[in-house]
Amino acid sequence: MSKIHILSEDLRNKIAAGEVVERPASVVKELVENSLDATGTEITIVIEKGGHQLIQVSDNGSGISPDDMNVAAQRYTTSKIETVDDLFNINSLGFRGEALASIASVSDMEMASCANGDGGFAVSILDGEVGELKPAEPVQGTSINVRNLFYNTPARKKFLKSFRVEFRQIVSMVRRYGLAYPEVAFKLVHDDKEIINIQSESLKERIDNLLDPTYSAHLLEVNIVKGDFAISGYVGSLNLLRSRPGEQYIYLNRRFIKHRLLNNAVYGAYQSLLKRGEYPFYVLNLVQPADQVDVNVHPMKIEVRFKDEWRLYHVLKSSVADALGNILDTIPDFSKMASQFPEFGNGPQQGSLSMPAVETPIQQGLERAKTYMNTFSEKKESGEDVSAGNIWQIHDKYIVSQINSGLVIIDQHVAHERVLFEDALTAFEKAPLGAQTLLFPETLEFSADEFSVLLDILPNLNKLGFRMQEFGKNTVMVEAIPSEMVWGNEKTIIREIMDSFLENKKKYSSWQEGLAASYSCHAAVKAGDPLTIQEMQALVNRLFATNHPYYCPHGRPIIVQLSIEELDKRFERL
């Protein structure tokens, strides 16, 4: 008896759906691409329960004729290519003829369309089976409803995340296309709540409306044509650096792509402006002849191959470097300075160069931290005597003190991190931390997905000393902030906390620990903050009163101890 058999059409469609339809956001991607290929200028996405229950995408595009509606949802049917040669000259977002069939095989789908004012028609597809064509409202364009995603593949359905997580993925997907097509109006509604409503506008306006209304003030334009390459868009100044990836958008002929080499080209253009763990903002569209790229690499169509990727790499890097030119010109070349002045980099000396101190917004929070530390009077339990008369600060970064057995060197930033981390954990379980009321409450606006994250962690942020409440669409009103934070920098700190929390929460045993670690890192005093003797003494006292004074929440050492015996050995006294 033969062991090899031909799979049924239904099973083949469901297998193919696994490559194309990963989650609700994948459905949104495929349907929005169809709307854009149909030259739609107004696209509306309606979601219920994070896409678990309903995904509806409607457009005012060219529509589908009644003759085509019966075959549109069948596998390998498309209007975008006809011959093998067409695969090497693709100018549309979709072309494989798989999306509608894959979606229809794992959902209850209904498709309605009107083309050229010839009357509207609708058809239902259940389990991949196309129903009878029926009259529908004659509204120009196409509307596709996808209900009960993965209802017939429960093994796939159980891997879906919560409504809120899937919703954030959909917002991210809509943002991708919104940035690629600023001339197209997009509307996103989730559970009867309008999340996005943007009209035709410039790319700079679109960035403000989709990400943050302050971004446009920190954008640097990229616009270059070199041979058969054209690169346009914007990169962000240093004010738009984030501590997690997510705001890096590269498009090839307006198709969102992921390409490590091209990302490295952008990062390389920033040169020494970035430090480890920082990610710049950019929205860049690369235009290249279709016959020089291969987009038929993966069903998701976000991976591409270039005929000459290294040439594109150098063109992209130089174009971004040109845009950053004014910033780069203000950064000193430390390697040249070190060769001309050998003493440079070894600390301030007579006749050496010194860089002026630059006060950052985060550093301004020091005064609040100092006030709090000065009020602290808890005694340490280590048994060591750290005398106020024998304590020094080195390079505004390390605290050095004599103890009975030798001396200790303490990293002031991570020491304060440990103190704040344990305070935060205590606040989650017991009484909230102290807060300072703002004289004038401030409203902070976030993007839709950032706001969703904020709502998740808002109760615990309140326990840390923030006092915030919802105040309109994607907006909160801040009425109070933690005692150790300075006002005027709330949005930056809150964003940094969210970024670090999302990036590092899996490293901790609970998400509360991850949030506490993120808060403590961004609220602690920084390397470069000068401290008085009293402030250093208070910080050391608070450190030794913690449960774990030797390591920060991220695992970095806080204290280096040198015994008298070790010192004697180094000076060859023993």
N, C-alpha and C positions, 0 to 999 in steps of 0.2 A: 504493500500500500504506500502510495506517495506521501512523503512528509512535507513536501513543499506545496503550498496552495496560494491562490491569488486572493489578496485581501479585498473585502467589500469596499465599494465606493464610500460608504458612510465611515468605515474605519480609517480609510486613507485620508479622508477629510479631517477627521479628528486628530490623526497623527500630525498632519500638516498644520492644524490649528495650534499645536504645541509650539511650533516655531514662530508663528505670526502673532498669536493671541496669548500673551503671557499673563496679562492682568487688565483691568478696565482701561487703564491709560493706553494700552496697546490698541484697544478698539478705537479710542478717541483719535489716536495717531492715524490709523488707516482711514477712518471716515473723513477726518479733516483734510488729509492729503487728497482724497477723491474730490472734496469740495473745491480745493485750490486748483486741482487739475481741470475742474469744470469751469474755471474762471469765475468762481464765486467771489463777490466783493463784500458780502455780509454773511458771516457764519455764526450760528447760535448753537451752543452746546448746553444741553439740559441734563443734569445728573441727579439721581436719587440714591441715597444710601451709599455714597462713595462709588457708584457704578455697579454695585452688587445687584441693585433692583432695576435700574433704568439708565441707559445711555442713549441720548437723542442728539443727532447732529443734523442741522438744517442749513441750507444755503440758497442763494438766489442765482445759482450758476446756470449752465446751459441745459441741465436736466437730462433725463433718459427717456427715449421714445418708447411707446407701448411695445413695439416689436422687439426692443432690446431688453425689456424688464424681465422677461421669462428666462433669459440666459445670463443676465448680469451677475446673478448669485451662483452660477455654476463655476466649477474649478477650471482654471486656465482659459478664462474668457476676459478679454480686455479690448479697449479701443485705442490703446496707446502704442502697440507695436504689432507688426505683421510678419516680418522676416527676421532671420538670424542677424543680418546686418544691422537691424534696428537696435539690437542690444548694445552696439558700440556707438550709438548716437542718440542716447536717451535724454530727452529734454523735459520729461515729466517726473513727478514725484513717485507715482506708482507705475508699474508696467508688467508685473509678474502674473496678474490675473488670479491671485490667490486670496486676497484679503476678504472679500465679501463671502466667498464660499467657506473660508475657514471660520469666520465669525458666525455665519448662519448654522454651521454644523454643531456649535456648542451653545446656542442661544435660541430664543424665540424672537425672530426678526420680522419687522414690517417695513416695507419700502414704498414710499409715495413720491411721485415725480410728475413734473409738467415741463414739456420741451416745446419751445417755439409757439406757445399759446395754443397748442392743439388739444387742450383739455387735460385734466389730471387723471392719473391712474395709480392704483395701489396693489400690492401683492404681499402676501404673507409667506414666510419661509420657516418651517418648523422641522428640526432635525435634518436640515439640508433639502427637504422636499418643498418645491415651489407650489404654492396654491393657485387658486383661480384669480385672474386679473379682474379688478373691480374699479369702477369710477371713483375718483377722488376730487378734492377741491382743486381747481385749476390755478394753483399758485406757482409762478415760475421758479424752477429750481428743484432740489431734491431734499427729502427728509427721510432719515433712516432711524427707526426705533429698535434698540437692542435691549431685550428684557431677559431677566433671569440668567445671567451669564454663567456658564458651566453647570447648568441645572442637570444636564445629562452626563456629566463627567465629574461625579462627586469627589474623586481623588484629586482633581485639579482645583475644585472649588475650596477644599479645606486648606489649601495653601494661600488663599487670599488673605491679606492683612485686614485690620479693622477698617471701618468706614472712613475714619479720619485719615489714616495712613494712605489708603487708596485715593482719597480725595486730593491729598497733597501731591501725589504722583500725577494726577490729572491736571492740576494747576500748573505744575512744572512743564507738562507736555504742551498745554495751550500757550504757555509763555514762549516756548521754543518757536512755535509758528507765528506768534504775534510779533516777535522780534525779527523774524525772517521776512514777514510781509506787513510792514507798517501801513501800507496803503489799504489793507483789508480790515474791515470792522469785525471785531470778535466780541461775543457775549457769552459769558459762562454763568449758569444758574445752578446752584446746588441746594436741594431740598427747599425749593421756593425762595432761596435767598440769592440775590444777585451778587456775584463775586467779582466778575470782571465785566466791564462795558466800555470798550474803547472804539473810537471812530478812526477813520482814515487820517493819518498824521505823518509827520516826519519821524525818522528813526530816533532822533534825540528825544522828541516828545514821547514816543512809544516807550523808550527806556524809563523815563520818569513815571509814566502811567502804569507800567507793568512791574517795576522794581521798587523805585523810591523817588519821590518828587525832588529830592536833593541831588540826585546823581548827575543831572545835566551840568551842574556847576563844576564837576570834576572830571569831565570827559575830554579826551584828546582825540582829534579826528585823524583817521588813517585814510589816505586816498592816493593810490598809486597805480599807474598803468606801465607795465614793462613787458614788451614783446606781446605774447598772447596771454599774459596774466593780467588780471585787474583785481585789486584788493581795496575794499572800502569798509568803513564802519568806525568804531570807536574803541579806544582802550581807556582804562581808568587811571587817574593819578594815584598817588600813594594814599590819598584819603579813602579810596575804595578797596583797599586791601582787606581780605577776610581771612579768618583762621581755618576755614574749611573750603573745599572745592564746591562748585555748584553754580557759579556765575561766570563761567567761561563758555562762550558760544562761538563755534566755528561752523560756517556754512559753506558748502560747495555748490555753486549755482543755486543758492537758496535752499539747499537740502542740508539739514543738521547732520553733522558727521562727528565721529570720534576718531581722532588720529593722534597718537602719542608724539610722533615726530613734529607735527605742526604745533602742538601745545608746547613742546620744548623750544620751538623757535620763538614763540612769544615770551616764554619765561626767560630765555637767553637774552632777549632784547632788553629786559629790565636790569640785566647785569647785577651789580651789587646792591640794587635798590631793595631786593627781596631777601628776607632771611628764611631759614628753614621753617616750614609750617605756615607760610603766607602765600595767598593766592590772589593774583590781580584780576580785575574785572575786564572783560572784553567781549565785544560783539563784532565779529569780522566775517564778511562775505567774500569768498574767493570765486572769481569768475574765470573759467577755463574752458576751452573747446571740449565738447562732450566726447569727442573721439580720443582725447588724451587721458581719460579716466575710465575706470571700470567700477560701476556702482552695483553690479550684479554679483556681489560677494556673499551676502547673507540675506535671508528673507526679511530681516528688520531694516535693511537698506541704510544703516548708519555707518557701515564699514566700507571703505573705498580703497582702490589701488590707483596710484598715479603712474603715468608713463615716465615722469622725471620728478620724483618727489624731493630729491635733494636740491634741485634748482628752485622749486617752490619754497622749500625750507629757507633758503638764503634770501629770496625775495621777500618773504613774509617777515623774517627777522629784521632785515634792513628797513622795511617800511614801518614796523612798530618802533624801532630804535629812532627813526626820524621823528616820529610823533612824540617820543619821550625826550627829544633832544634838549629842550629847555630845562627839564628836570635833571638830566644827566650832567649838564653843564654846571649845575650848582653843587654837585657831589664831588668832594676832593678825591684825587687819585692817590690813595694811601701808599701804593707801592712806589710811586715816584717820590712822594714826600719822604718815605723811609730811606730811599737811596741818597737823597740830598741832605737829609738831617738824620744821621744814624741814631741820635738819641730819641727821635720821635717814636712813640709807641711804648717807651719804657717808663712812662709816668712823667709828671711835670718835673722838670729840672731847670736849673738856671740856664737861660739861653735857649731853652727848647720851645717848641710850638705847643700851644694848648688850644683846644677847640672850645668855642663858647658853649655854655650850657643851653639846651633847648628845652623849654618846659612844655611837655605834652599834656593833653587834657587829662589823661589818666594820672599823671604825676600830681596834678592839682588836688587829687583826692588825699594827698598825704596829710594835709592839715587836719582833715577830719579824723584820719587814723591816729595822728599824734594826740589829738584831744582825748580820744577814747583810751589810748594807751596810758596817758598821764593820770587817768582816773582809776586805773587798775591797781589794786593793792594786795592781790592774792599772793601768798607766799609759795615759793617753789618747794618741791618735796625731794629734790635730788640729793640734798645733803651737802652740795658744793656751795661755797661762798663766793659769789660774784660781787666784788666791791665796786661801788659807783666811782670810786677814785681810780680804779684800775681797769677802765673800759675805754676802748677806742674804736673809731670807725675808719676803715681802710678803703680808699677810693670810693667812698659813699656807697659801698656794696657789702662789705664784710664787717662784722663786729668781732673784735678781738678782746679777750678778757683773761686776766690771771685767775686761776682757781688753785685750790690747795695742792693738787697733784701736778700742776703744770700750767698749761694755757689751753683755751678753746678758741676756735674760729667758727663763727656762725654766719651763714648766708642769710641776710636780713629778709630777703624776699620769701624764700621758702620757709623760713621760721614763721613769718607772719601768715603764710599760707596754712601751715599746720594749725596755728591758733584759730584762724577763721574757719577752717574745715571742721574742727571739732565743735566750735560754737554753732555752726550751721546744723550739724547732725543732732546736737542737743535741741536746737530750735524746732526741728522737724518732729521731735518726740514730745517736747515739753513746751515751754513758753517761747513765743516769737522773739527774735532779736529786736533791739531798740531801733527806732526810726526817727527821722527828723522830718517834720512837716514842711513842705515847700510853701513859701509865702504866696507864690502864684502857681497853682497847679498847671502842669504842662500836658498837652496832648501829643502823643507819638503815633505816627502812622507807619504801618508795615505792609509788606507785600502779603498776598493772600496766604501763601504757604507758611511764611514766617509767623503770621498772626495765628494760624492754626497751631503751630508749635507752642507759641506763647500761651495760648489758652490751656494747653495741656499742663504746662508747668506753673501757671499763674498762682494756684493756691500755695505752692511751696515757695515761690518768690515772695509772696506776702509774708510768709513766716520768716524770711531772711531780712525783713525790714522794709520791703517795697510795699507801697499801698497803691494798687492800680485797679481800675475797673473799666469794662468795655464802654466805649464812647463813640458809637457809630461804626461805619464800615471799616474793618481792618484797623481800628484805632482804639487806643486806650488812653485814659486820663491818669497821669501819675500825680498822686497827692502827697506821697512821702517816699523817702528813699532811706536805705540803711545808714546808720549813724557814721559809718566809716567811709562813706562815699560823698563826693562833692557834687553839688547840683550843677546843671548845665551840661553834664556828660552822660545823662541817663540812657539815651538811645544807644550810644556806642557801647556802654557797659552791658546793657541788656542783650544787644546783638552778639557781643563777644561771648557772653554766658551761653546763649542759645547755640552758637556755632560750636563752642568747645563741648557742650553737653551732647549735641548730636554726633560729633566726631568721635568722642571718647567714652560714651556711656557704656559700651560693651566691655570696657576694661575694668569695670567696677562690679562688685557683687550685687549692687542694687542701683536703680536709676536715681534714688535719692543721694547716694554717695557720689554718683557722677555729677549731679547738679551741684552738690556741695563743693566738689573739687573745682568745678568751673567757676563758681562764685568766688571761692577763696583765691583762685589764681588771679582773677581780674580786679579784686578789691584790695589785695595786699599791696604794701609798699613795694616799690620797685628798686632794682639796682640803679643807683644814681640819685636816690632820694637822700638828702642829708638828714641826719638825726642828731638830736642833742643827747647829752649824757643821760638825762632823765628818761628820754624816750627809749634809748637803747636798754637802760636798766628795766624799764617796764616791759619791753618786748621780751627780754631774756626771762624775766619772772613769769610772764604768761606762757612762754614756750615750755619751761620746765614744769609748769602746772598741767600740761597736756598729758594724755595717756601714752602718746608715742612721739616724744620730742626729737627723735633722731632721723626720721625720714618724712618728707613731704607727702601729700596725698598721691603724687605722681611717681613716688619711689625714689626721688633724688635725695641724697644725703643733706642734712641740715647742719650737722656739727662735725668738725674735724678736731680731734683732741690730740695734743702733743704732751706727753708726760715729761717730767723733769729728767727721767732716765733717758728718754729718746733725745732730748736736747743735749744732755751731757755727752751722749755717744756721738752726736753730729759735731760737737765741738771738741771731740777727742779728750774729754775729761775722764772717760772710763776706758 
